[in-house]
Amino acid sequence: MTAEEIAAQKQELINFYKESSKSLKVQLEYEKLITEIEEVRLQRLVAQMRIAQLMAPAPENEEEDEPAPKKTLKRS
């Protein structure tokens, strides 16, 4: 390849990258928006779970009054 052909090929590559970056910028904006939406959905879900936990009645466990059995290590 001659120097002129290499320069022409290099310019074609530069033009390709410039055109591609336009659509990539749009895709990046789209992905950022989707990420923000998912983060807000997660925050809403966490808030709903906290409210549900606060509104739920306390569990009635009779086993809590009894002490747990003491565990010992076996000697070999």
Backbone as ProteinMPNN parsed JSONL, in Angstrom:
{"seq_chain_A": "MTAEEIAAQKQELINFYKESSKSLKVQLEYEKLITEIEEVRLQRLVAQMRIAQLMAPAPENEEEDEPAPKKTLKRS", "coords_chain_A": {"N_chain_A": [[0.837, -1.191, 0.0], [0.408, 2.224, -0.722], [1.507, 5.394, 0.626], [-0.478, 7.268, 0.287], [-2.778, 5.665, 0.014], [-2.847, 4.483, 2.504], [-3.3, 6.737, 4.083], [-5.819, 7.466, 3.107], [-7.32, 5.251, 3.875], [-7.055, 5.464, 6.623], [-8.427, 7.856, 7.051], [-11.008, 7.07, 6.319], [-11.538, 5.269, 8.348], [-11.505, 6.985, 10.568], [-13.733, 8.594, 9.93], [-15.722, 6.627, 10.068], [-15.647, 6.005, 12.818], [-16.447, 8.456, 13.886], [-19.083, 8.678, 12.941], [-20.174, 6.411, 14.152], [-19.905, 7.019, 16.847], [-21.875, 8.883, 17.294], [-24.31, 7.444, 17.378], [-23.658, 5.808, 19.499], [-23.495, 7.598, 21.603], [-26.171, 8.301, 21.891], [-27.161, 5.814, 22.631], [-25.81, 5.494, 25.072], [-26.999, 7.536, 26.602], [-29.601, 6.52, 26.685], [-29.156, 4.101, 28.108], [-28.302, 5.133, 30.563], [-30.627, 6.436, 31.402], [-32.371, 4.231, 31.663], [-31.072, 2.888, 33.728], [-31.351, 4.74, 35.833], [-34.137, 4.68, 36.116], [-34.522, 2.026, 36.992], [-33.161, 2.152, 39.437], [-34.786, 3.923, 40.878], [-37.131, 2.436, 40.963], [-36.242, 0.338, 42.592], [-35.759, 1.734, 44.98], [-38.382, 2.46, 45.603], [-39.518, -0.071, 46.008], [-38.041, -0.955, 48.23], [-38.901, 0.912, 50.123], [-41.615, 0.212, 50.256], [-41.37, -2.35, 51.338], [-40.296, -1.763, 53.863], [-42.407, -0.332, 55.005], [-44.329, -2.371, 55.057], [-43.11, -4.108, 56.886], [-43.176, -2.548, 59.186], [-45.91, -2.347, 59.583], [-46.683, -4.935, 60.002], [-47.838, -7.424, 62.291], [-46.301, -8.203, 65.455], [-44.314, -11.144, 65.731], [-45.508, -14.107, 67.312], [-43.888, -16.073, 69.277], [-43.5, -18.834, 71.212], [-41.266, -20.177, 71.818], [-39.211, -18.449, 72.301], [-39.075, -17.794, 74.964], [-37.907, -19.954, 76.219], [-34.659, -21.053, 77.138], [-31.928, -21.523, 74.867], [-30.502, -24.714, 74.061], [-27.383, -25.616, 75.507], [-24.407, -25.756, 73.692], [-21.678, -27.937, 73.227], [-18.246, -28.618, 72.475], [-17.037, -31.54, 70.936], [-14.574, -33.733, 72.165], [-11.656, -35.126, 70.748]], "CA_chain_A": [[0.0, 0.0, 0.0], [1.145, 3.484, -0.778], [1.232, 6.312, 1.733], [-1.771, 7.901, 0.008], [-3.816, 4.672, 0.302], [-2.898, 4.344, 3.965], [-3.946, 7.952, 4.588], [-7.238, 7.389, 2.751], [-7.929, 4.22, 4.726], [-7.095, 6.032, 7.967], [-9.508, 8.841, 7.072], [-12.256, 6.311, 6.303], [-11.707, 4.723, 9.69], [-11.868, 8.118, 11.427], [-15.121, 8.941, 9.612], [-16.566, 5.56, 10.604], [-15.731, 6.167, 14.268], [-17.238, 9.659, 14.178], [-20.49, 8.344, 12.717], [-20.57, 5.417, 15.157], [-19.976, 7.626, 18.174], [-23.16, 9.574, 17.416], [-25.317, 6.493, 17.835], [-23.243, 5.321, 20.811], [-23.876, 8.616, 22.591], [-27.608, 8.14, 22.1], [-27.323, 4.569, 23.391], [-25.349, 5.77, 26.429], [-28.055, 8.304, 27.263], [-30.688, 5.569, 26.906], [-28.769, 3.175, 29.174], [-28.308, 5.887, 31.814], [-32.021, 6.634, 31.794], [-32.894, 2.941, 32.117], [-30.459, 2.624, 35.034], [-32.007, 5.619, 36.808], [-35.485, 4.162, 36.333], [-34.411, 0.819, 37.811], [-32.778, 2.555, 40.785], [-35.967, 4.504, 41.515], [-38.024, 1.304, 41.251], [-35.689, -0.36, 43.748], [-36.024, 2.568, 46.154], [-39.805, 2.343, 45.907], [-39.73, -1.412, 46.542], [-37.476, -0.979, 49.583], [-39.814, 1.686, 50.963], [-42.816, -0.601, 50.463], [-41.027, -3.444, 52.248], [-40.157, -1.193, 55.199], [-43.762, -0.045, 55.489], [-44.963, -3.659, 55.363], [-42.516, -4.625, 58.121], [-43.673, -1.745, 60.298], [-47.339, -2.595, 59.749], [-46.911, -6.346, 60.328], [-47.89, -7.679, 63.736], [-45.113, -8.854, 66.012], [-44.472, -12.602, 65.748], [-45.756, -14.703, 68.624], [-43.115, -17.304, 69.401], [-43.393, -19.312, 72.583], [-39.937, -20.744, 71.973], [-38.271, -17.414, 72.693], [-38.975, -17.78, 76.418], [-37.058, -21.058, 76.656], [-33.262, -20.852, 76.742], [-31.418, -22.446, 73.864], [-29.636, -25.703, 74.684], [-25.971, -25.262, 75.47], [-23.642, -26.616, 72.803], [-20.293, -28.151, 73.625], [-17.422, -29.227, 71.448], [-16.616, -32.918, 71.209], [-13.119, -33.914, 72.225], [-11.229, -36.305, 70.004]], "C_chain_A": [[0.877, 1.248, 0.0], [0.759, 4.356, 0.42], [-0.126, 6.981, 1.557], [-2.921, 6.951, 0.324], [-3.962, 4.472, 1.811], [-3.606, 5.549, 4.585], [-5.44, 7.937, 4.295], [-7.964, 6.38, 3.641], [-8.063, 4.736, 6.164], [-8.241, 7.033, 8.086], [-10.875, 8.148, 7.064], [-12.562, 5.754, 7.693], [-12.131, 5.821, 10.666], [-13.324, 8.516, 11.19], [-16.092, 7.901, 10.164], [-16.748, 5.726, 12.11], [-16.565, 7.389, 14.65], [-18.733, 9.374, 14.01], [-20.999, 7.366, 13.772], [-20.744, 6.054, 16.527], [-21.279, 8.399, 18.37], [-24.227, 8.619, 17.946], [-24.952, 5.928, 19.204], [-23.59, 6.315, 21.912], [-25.367, 8.524, 22.901], [-27.865, 6.887, 22.933], [-26.902, 4.765, 24.846], [-26.4, 6.533, 27.218], [-29.233, 7.389, 27.609], [-30.367, 4.651, 28.09], [-28.749, 3.882, 30.53], [-29.727, 6.102, 32.318], [-32.64, 5.344, 32.322], [-32.355, 2.615, 33.508], [-31.118, 3.474, 36.117], [-33.416, 5.126, 37.128], [-35.445, 2.935, 37.237], [-34.027, 1.161, 39.251], [-33.968, 3.134, 41.542], [-36.971, 3.401, 41.846], [-37.552, 0.54, 42.488], [-35.957, 0.429, 45.025], [-37.493, 2.46, 46.575], [-40.113, 0.99, 46.538], [-39.211, -1.522, 47.972], [-38.393, -0.225, 50.544], [-41.08, 0.892, 51.26], [-42.539, -1.746, 51.44], [-40.894, -2.929, 53.68], [-41.526, -0.886, 55.809], [-44.458, -1.334, 55.884], [-44.41, -4.241, 56.653], [-43.014, -3.851, 59.335], [-45.134, -2.05, 60.604], [-47.632, -4.029, 60.193], [-46.959, -6.523, 61.836], [-46.615, -8.401, 64.194], [-45.331, -10.362, 66.035], [-44.654, -13.112, 67.176], [-45.062, -16.048, 68.68], [-43.015, -17.678, 70.869], [-41.989, -19.828, 72.857], [-38.926, -19.718, 72.454], [-38.067, -17.382, 74.205], [-38.036, -18.86, 76.943], [-35.612, -20.795, 76.235], [-32.82, -21.914, 75.739], [-30.514, -23.459, 74.541], [-28.174, -25.319, 74.493], [-25.222, -26.268, 74.605], [-22.213, -26.726, 73.309], [-19.55, -28.804, 72.48], [-17.047, -30.635, 71.869], [-15.099, -32.974, 71.226], [-12.741, -35.18, 71.502], [-10.189, -37.082, 70.764]], "O_chain_A": [[1.931, 1.303, 0.634], [-0.205, 4.067, 1.129], [-0.838, 7.234, 2.529], [-3.944, 7.386, 0.852], [-5.071, 4.313, 2.322], [-4.415, 5.398, 5.501], [-6.241, 8.348, 5.134], [-9.08, 6.628, 4.098], [-9.061, 4.473, 6.836], [-8.945, 7.06, 9.096], [-11.799, 8.603, 7.738], [-13.707, 5.772, 8.146], [-13.015, 5.61, 11.496], [-14.066, 8.749, 12.145], [-17.16, 8.25, 10.668], [-17.86, 5.604, 12.623], [-17.307, 7.353, 15.632], [-19.547, 9.781, 14.839], [-22.134, 7.486, 14.233], [-21.635, 5.668, 17.285], [-21.737, 8.553, 19.502], [-24.964, 8.964, 18.869], [-25.841, 5.601, 19.991], [-23.938, 5.92, 23.025], [-25.77, 8.656, 24.057], [-28.697, 6.903, 23.84], [-27.561, 4.261, 25.755], [-26.664, 6.211, 28.376], [-29.793, 7.479, 28.701], [-31.206, 4.448, 28.968], [-29.137, 3.292, 31.538], [-30.0, 5.966, 33.51], [-33.358, 5.365, 33.322], [-33.091, 2.125, 34.365], [-31.411, 2.974, 37.203], [-33.837, 5.153, 38.284], [-36.256, 2.821, 38.156], [-34.516, 0.527, 40.186], [-34.135, 2.86, 42.731], [-37.596, 3.435, 42.906], [-38.359, 0.145, 43.329], [-36.342, -0.149, 46.042], [-37.8, 2.379, 47.764], [-40.882, 0.911, 47.495], [-39.866, -2.115, 48.828], [-38.632, -0.685, 51.66], [-41.565, 0.897, 52.391], [-43.384, -2.069, 52.274], [-41.335, -3.596, 54.616], [-41.764, -1.153, 56.987], [-45.108, -1.394, 56.928], [-45.164, -4.812, 57.44], [-43.248, -4.434, 60.394], [-45.546, -2.015, 61.764], [-48.715, -4.306, 60.707], [-46.225, -5.866, 62.574], [-45.957, -9.101, 63.425], [-46.437, -10.814, 66.334], [-44.036, -12.613, 68.116], [-45.586, -17.048, 68.188], [-42.495, -16.906, 71.675], [-41.571, -19.906, 74.013], [-37.875, -20.095, 72.971], [-37.001, -16.986, 74.678], [-37.433, -18.693, 78.003], [-35.361, -20.364, 75.11], [-33.287, -23.053, 75.769], [-29.823, -23.117, 75.501], [-27.785, -24.772, 73.461], [-25.38, -27.479, 74.764], [-21.616, -25.747, 73.758], [-20.146, -29.46, 71.625], [-16.768, -30.883, 73.042], [-14.429, -32.345, 70.408], [-13.423, -36.197, 71.622], [-9.714, -38.111, 70.283]]}, "name": "protein", "num_of_chains": 1, "seq": "MTAEEIAAQKQELINFYKESSKSLKVQLEYEKLITEIEEVRLQRLVAQMRIAQLMAPAPENEEEDEPAPKKTLKRS"}
